[in-house]
Amino acid sequence: MADQSLAKSFLNAGEDYDRYRPGFPDEAADAVLPGSVDVALDLGAGTGKFTSLLVSRAARVIAVEPSEQMLDVLRAKLPGVEAHVGTAERIPSADAAVDVVTVAQAFHWFDREPVCAEIRRVLRPGGTLGLLWNHSDPSCAWDRACTRVAHPGLAGGLTADDAVTEVLPGFGEPRLVQVPWQERITRADYIARWLTVSSFLAASETERTRMVGELHRILDADPATRGQDEFDLPQITDVYVYRAA
Ligand SMILES: C[S@@+](CC[C@H](N)C(=O)[O-])C[C@H]1O[C@@H](n2cnc3c(N)ncnc32)[C@H](O)[C@@H]1O
């Protein structure tokens, strides 16, 4: 099971998370919802970065998220979305009421077995589960190095492989769609983004200062970023699409 102190580090995040974290490309949402549906539910919705892509794809969109602060931002941005405080372990929805459940950048925080059973409970028969992660493009050495500062055990950044198995209980074999995309980002925003990542949020002041110093050292050393106020950040969104078995 995931380290719950890290999972809870988001409880007080909100505006900074929304401002600095990357969004998701449209193609990632298309992979989960190729056509429109009646009801889509975004689990661990945060400030609504992925939820916003569901709005044009579902008649009714529900967001479930444990952090009130994250949800406040989501409610202000997406007033048409039904936003509920709740967790993946106890989804505030009736049985077989949802066509699609999505989990963006959050499934690794969940207790997999009970959460899969809970997602199956709320999904209509044959419903879809979409799991999404943004991660570093392995070809980008400086972003990979910065990722190691946040996640010392990971070579390429958090990917689905670190969190998911190929098959989840109660679901068929997944289909994997990988969407490469690129973002223009200022150096200041790139650093501020790392400060919204769980390991930075949970670190002591001293440790955080050391980690930020390490990020600056990497950006000052790499020829692609040295002396630049802005650079192109390549990313890949992994989308795992499951059907309820
Ligand atoms: C990295 S953020 C992703 C937020 C959003 N989906 C996005 O892509 O921007 C992870 C989110 O999972 C939420 N979370 C952590 N544990 C959870 C749980 N047991 N059930 C539901 N959400 C949880 C956190 O509060 C946080 O908002």
The ligand as a MOL file (V3000), in Angstrom:
LIG
                    3D

  0  0  0     0  0            999 V3000
M  V30 BEGIN CTAB
M  V30 COUNTS 27 29 0 0 0
M  V30 BEGIN ATOM
M  V30 1 C -1.1760 13.8210 -7.6670 0
M  V30 2 S -2.7980 14.2930 -7.1940 0 CHG=1
M  V30 3 C -3.7190 14.1250 -8.7260 0
M  V30 4 C -4.9160 15.0500 -8.8020 0
M  V30 5 C -5.6310 15.0890 -10.1620 0
M  V30 6 N -6.2320 13.8110 -10.4920 0
M  V30 7 C -4.6630 15.5340 -11.2620 0
M  V30 8 O -4.3340 14.7100 -12.1170 0
M  V30 9 O -4.2460 16.7040 -11.2310 0 CHG=-1
M  V30 10 C -3.3490 12.8980 -6.2610 0
M  V30 11 C -4.7190 13.1250 -5.6640 0
M  V30 12 O -5.1730 11.9040 -5.0690 0
M  V30 13 C -5.8840 12.2620 -3.9040 0
M  V30 14 N -5.9660 11.0770 -3.0240 0
M  V30 15 C -5.0200 10.5960 -2.1670 0
M  V30 16 N -5.5010 9.5060 -1.5240 0
M  V30 17 C -6.7700 9.2850 -1.9970 0
M  V30 18 C -7.7780 8.3090 -1.7400 0
M  V30 19 N -7.5890 7.3210 -0.8610 0
M  V30 20 N -8.9650 8.4040 -2.4100 0
M  V30 21 C -9.1560 9.3910 -3.3210 0
M  V30 22 N -8.2400 10.3440 -3.6070 0
M  V30 23 C -7.0600 10.2920 -2.9590 0
M  V30 24 C -5.0740 13.4040 -3.3150 0
M  V30 25 O -5.7980 14.1640 -2.3780 0
M  V30 26 C -4.7160 14.1870 -4.5810 0
M  V30 27 O -5.6750 15.1670 -4.8990 0
M  V30 END ATOM
M  V30 BEGIN BOND
M  V30 1 1 1 2
M  V30 2 1 2 3
M  V30 3 1 2 10
M  V30 4 1 3 4
M  V30 5 1 4 5
M  V30 6 1 5 6
M  V30 7 1 5 7
M  V30 8 2 7 8
M  V30 9 1 7 9
M  V30 10 1 10 11
M  V30 11 1 11 12
M  V30 12 1 11 26
M  V30 13 1 12 13
M  V30 14 1 13 14
M  V30 15 1 13 24
M  V30 16 1 14 15
M  V30 17 1 14 23
M  V30 18 2 15 16
M  V30 19 1 16 17
M  V30 20 1 17 18
M  V30 21 2 17 23
M  V30 22 1 18 19
M  V30 23 2 18 20
M  V30 24 1 20 21
M  V30 25 2 21 22
M  V30 26 1 22 23
M  V30 27 1 24 25
M  V30 28 1 24 26
M  V30 29 1 26 27
M  V30 END BOND
M  V30 END CTAB
M  END
